[in-house]
Amino acid sequence: MEEKTLIPNQSELRKEYDEYLRVREMVTRDLELRVEDVLAALNSRPSVKGRVKDFPSWYKKYIRILKDGNEERPLITDLLGLRIVCPFLEDLGAAEALLKKHFDVTEIERKGAGYSFKEFGYESTHLLIKIPREIVERRGDPGAKTAEIQIRTILQDAWAEVEHELVYKAEFTPFDDPMKRKLAAINASLSLADTIFQEIRNYQRQLNGELGKRREAFFRKIEEATDGMLFRGEEAEGIDFLRPGDDGDRPSPVGNTSTIDDLLLNALYAHNRNKFGEAIAFYSRILELNPDESIASLIYKHRGMAYFAQSRYQDAIDDFSASLKLDGSSYKAAYYRGVVRSVLQQYTDAVGDYSLALEINPYQAFCLYRRGQAYYHLGDFPQALGDCETALSLESGNTSFQKFRELLRSKLKM
């Protein structure tokens, strides 16, 4: 006797689907907000999109599962779904780890992981999570126990959308080898672009880290030179600025030193390890490549900072002046030139430089502080106090500013 084929009643299924729809929408929205909150720990801030599978898609999958498995009641696990779209490849693993930490993950599938370079198909990580009990208690039973979360990069998501329209939705499977190669080439190009974006991101992070170290060391010398003369009566030339770096034995980065980016990274590595002569040589090589004015202005500024660290003050002034000439909006170059002139006790010129920097950008608390110091050395205590008070209005908790104000008030007998 033949087994009777199970034929679903579409009208009844549609009615059941509609009865649950409102609750499913609310549960999906709650899940979306919950996932956004969990992913807030990531600096890249991926986007999160929730959706309830519409009835035609749900019914089509229902029939397919019924046909393949002959189940009396097919279980569709992605009725409620969320898609996380990340800027970079590194975010995929970080997002997955956070989801595993905050949700009950019952299944993980990595789509596309087994494709060879000759094949096409979108890559995506799919997590099946249990819908949290508190959401069900608040919103009601959505008629589903799980929700699916897909994690992709922006480019993976773009490919998935196009593939869905060209292949899945249209039920099209290319038989022609040239067509297959075209689709595979597009997929490979997007995968390569994702890899390159990640490499650029890693390089950017490395470069920013080196810039931060260099800036910190430079500001430390400024404080030792100018604050020392103000509060301790020490001469700038009597301070030992060339202390060895904490990681001076760390090897320089390896790269193609004919490119400006790699030359700059090598220069910053040397600079941050107090190898100032080596850093100056790298900066000079960049300038020999005749970069455009904005880049040249930046390099002159960096080289000037290296000269300053070597106490080659006139060379530093020349480089800061060159930077400012190429980029008239470079308020930092004007400020740094003022610092060097303050160290040389050329206070009138220093006031001019600080004033120029403040004309370009008036919201510089430390520039106001340094100009106030220059006024102090010129004997103009009221002007110095005015600058100090303005600096404190920008950074009220700065103890150096507060200490300077007390010194000025004692001079003015306030």
Summary of the structure (lengths in Angstrom):
residues: 414
radius of gyration: 31.9
end to end distance: 109.1
largest distance: 111.7
contacts: 1242
relative contact order: 0.06
helix: 64%
strand: 8%
